[in-house]
């Protein structure tokens, strides 16, 4: 099993951020495993999505549907699409089971849409797994600092 160092993890997170900021969704989907889980918990750190309210909780088919709508340009809530920039820092690697690696990082996400600016901050928790000769994202959990507040129309991929 290959090992993952922090620089490689950072490169993957930076590549993911750039693809999302540039609305390159098909390329972003290629970074994901077939059993991807995309989760944004509501009201706290999130321990069990089956028993908690979530802002988003998507498996692979649901996430592909979401991306498909965004890519077509017919998603009314993202017409015009948000302009975003993500800043990622404090990247740390943690042990995970089954040959996976847990990568925890801090982020700030700036959004501009229809003249309205919004800033989100939080923690990304990526679970990476080595497949097909490269590291892929098996789980992306996003814990927003303000996830216990009203969040208007969070319709883009965080």
N, C-alpha and C positions, 0 to 999 in steps of 0.2 A: 504494500500500500504506500503510495507516495505521501510525503509529508508536505504540509502547507506552512510557509513562513508568513510573517506579518506583511512583508512587502507584497507578496503575491495576493494575499487577502485584500490589501488596500487597492491593488491594481484592479481586482475584480469588482470591488465596491465602487471605485471611481468609474470604471467602464459602465457599470449598471446605471449610475447616476447620469452619465453623459447620454446614454441611449434614451433614457426616460426624458431628460431635458430636451432632447432633440426629436422627441416623438417617434423614435425608431423602434416601434413596438415589436415587429417581427424579429429583429435582431435581439431585442431584450428577451423574447420568449425562448430563444436559443440558449440563453444562459440558465434556463430552468430545467429541473428534472421533470419527468413525466408525471410524478406524483406530488408536484409542488403544492404547498399550502401557503396562502397569502392571508395574513391575519392582522387586523388593526383592532385591538381590544378597546372597549369603552369602560370608563370608570375604574381606572387603576392599571396595575401592571399586567393583568391578564394571566390567569393560571389554567383555566379550562374552558376553551371556547364552546364546548358542548353544553355548558351550564351557565354561561355568562352572555351578556349582550355584547355584540361586536359592531364596530363601525363597518368593517368588511371582514368576511370570512369566506374565502374562495378556494375551492379545489381547482384542479387543472381545467376541467370543462367550463366551469363558471368564469375562471380567469381568462380563458381564451375567448369566451363570449364578450366579456368586458372589453378586452383589447380589440376585438373585432369591431365593436361599436365605436370605440375611440378612433380607430384607424379609418373608418368609413367617412368620418366627418359629419355623420347624421345624429350623433349624440347631442341632443339639444342642450344639455347642461354643459357641454364643452364646445359650443359653437358661438364664438370662435374659441379655439383651444387656449387653455391657460399657458402662459409663458412661465417656465419655472427654472430655477437654478438651485442645486443642492450642494451644500458644503458638508463634507464628512470628516470627522476627526475622532481622536481617542480610540483608535481601532485596537482591540484586544482579542486574542485567541484564547478559547477555553476548550477543555477536553469535551468530547461527546462520544457517545456509544456507536458501535457498528461502523467504525472507520470514518465517521463524519467529524467535522470540526465546527464548533460554535464560534461565530465571530460577532462580537458586540461592538457597536460604534455609536457615537453621538452624531446628530445631524441637525442642520438648520435648512429649511426649505422655504425659498422665497417664491411667491406666486403673484403674477400680474394678469388680470383678466378684466377686460372692459373698464380700464382705468382704476380698478380697485386692487390695492396691494394687500397681501396677507403673508404672514410669516408663521411657519410651524417649526417647532423644535421637538426633539425627542431622542429616542434610542432605537436603533435598528438592531435586531437580533437575527442574523442570517445563520442558517444551518447549511453548511456546504458538504457536498458528497462528491467523491471522485468517480466520474462516469465517462465512458467513451473517450478516455485519454485526457480529460480535463476536469477541473473543479466546476461544479454546477450548484445552483441554489435549490435546495430541497424545501426549505422553509424561510419565509420572510415575514417576521413579526415586527410591526412598527408600533412602539409605545409612545404616543404623543403626550407631551407634558400637559396639554390642556384637554385630555380626553374625557374629563368630567364636566366640561363646559359645552355650550352649544357650538357646534361646528357646522357652518353653513356649507352645503353643497360640495362635499369632498368627493369630486367625481373623476379625478385623475389618479394615476397610480402614484402612491406615496412611496 
